[in-house]
Every structure is written in structure tokens, then in C-alpha cells.
Amino acid sequence: MGRGPSIEGRKNAEDAKRAKVFTKLIRDITLAARNGADPAGNAKLRSAMDKALSANMPKDKIEKAIRRGSGADGGADLQEIRYEGYGPGGVAMLIDALTDNPVRTVADVRHALSKHGGNLGTSGSVAFQFSRTGQISLPAEATDEDTVMEAALDAGAEDVFSEDGAIIVLCPPDAVDAVEQALKAKGLPVDRAEVAMRPANRSAVSGDTAETLQDLLDWLDELDDVQDVFHNASFG
């Protein structure tokens, strides 16, 4: 009779996964802190800190990342890079990375795309299909569109709709913080508030293409340098 993973093995796997999540969050905080170490006057830093706290990151790690980003600990040699490319089925993709070694990162991203039937594109080849938009998501089971709409529109939101089991609020990028606070003031549970790149149109994928795309997204998520991935696919 076969034996399943040991308790120690499962714990090690969970620890490794948590460490990978922390790595991404620390880089996010470090970058945001370049624009100011005070979260009260830095919405991007405040959002990054909220994500870290939600992931149960120790406060001393958060504070260290802020000091590093603000230059108090000597600064951080990190670069923001956006890669444009195509995934399986011609799905348009934007891949945002934060790295101290661009040569390594572009090689990792190119390899991930090519392994899944995609390719890296040139600057501008994909970005025109997306627009920078404030986006806030709430769990659909915890509230309803009408309640969210009433609170969000008064705070500057432009649209509210349901998508993939969540209620999505769209707003101008500079209104994300105000809309998020307005929703929370009404006691509404916010899962995520961010400035995202939303596609103008979605491309439906299903079957093998959808499976390959999901595998690619998981692969990219495993790369420490990759912070966000945006695509125009709609899983059927």
C-alpha cells in the first residue's frame, strides 16, 4: 500500500510556497516605498502592505522592505520591466516583472512562453490592446451588484459588473484608493484593489488551449521576478 506525502513533506512544500509569495510581496513593497515610506501619503505602498498583511507576512519583514525601498537601508537595485507576448491560441499577454537581473528574467519569460506554444513580442505589439484601469474585486457570495454600485459610483467608479465569480468595480487609476475606502466604509469585503491592465476585448479559449494557458500562467507565477500577468483570454 502506497504512502502519501509525510507531514514534514507537506510542511516543507507549504513553507516553500509561502516564501515565494513573500518574495513577490517584499519586492512590491520595496518598489512602492521608493515614492515615500509613509503609507498615509503613498497609496501604492498602502496597498502593497495590505496584501502582505493579508498573507500573514511578519511586520518586521514589511518594515525592512520599506526601509530598503526608501533608501534607509541603502536602497535596492530593482528594475520594473514589462514584457509583451502571445500565449497559446494567440492570447495577448502583458507580463510585469521586478528584477535585479533583466538578462535572467527575459530568458525565463521567453522560455516559459516558448514551452507553451507562445512567443515574446516586441514593445508595443500587445500593449495597445489593453488600458490602464483601476480595478477592485469583491466576493460575489458576500454581497450583490446593486449594493456595490450604490457605494462605488458615488466615490468615482465608472462601472460595476460580475465576472468569474466576483463583483468587479472599474474606476480611474487615481480613484482606486477612494473607491476602496468607500466600499470598506459600507462594510463591504474587498478582495483586491489595484491598477490593472484590462483588455479591450476578450478571446475565448477552451479545451487543450485553455489547459495549456493555465499551465503557462502557473509557470509564470512560479517565477520570483514576475509580479503580475495580464491577458485577454476568457476561459470557456
Secondary structure, DSSP 8 states (H G I E B T S, - for coil): ------HHHHHHHHHHHHHHHHHHHHHHHHHHGGG-S-GGG-HHHHHHHHHHHHTT--HHHHHHHHHHHHTTTS----EEEEEEEE-GGG-EEEEEEEES-HHHHHHHHHHHHHHTT-EE--TTSSGGGEEEEEEEEEEGGGS-HHHHHHHHHHTT--EEEEETTEEEEEE-GGGHHHHHHHHHHTT---SEEEEEEEESS-EEE-HHHHHHHHHHHHHHHH-TTEEEEEE-EEE-
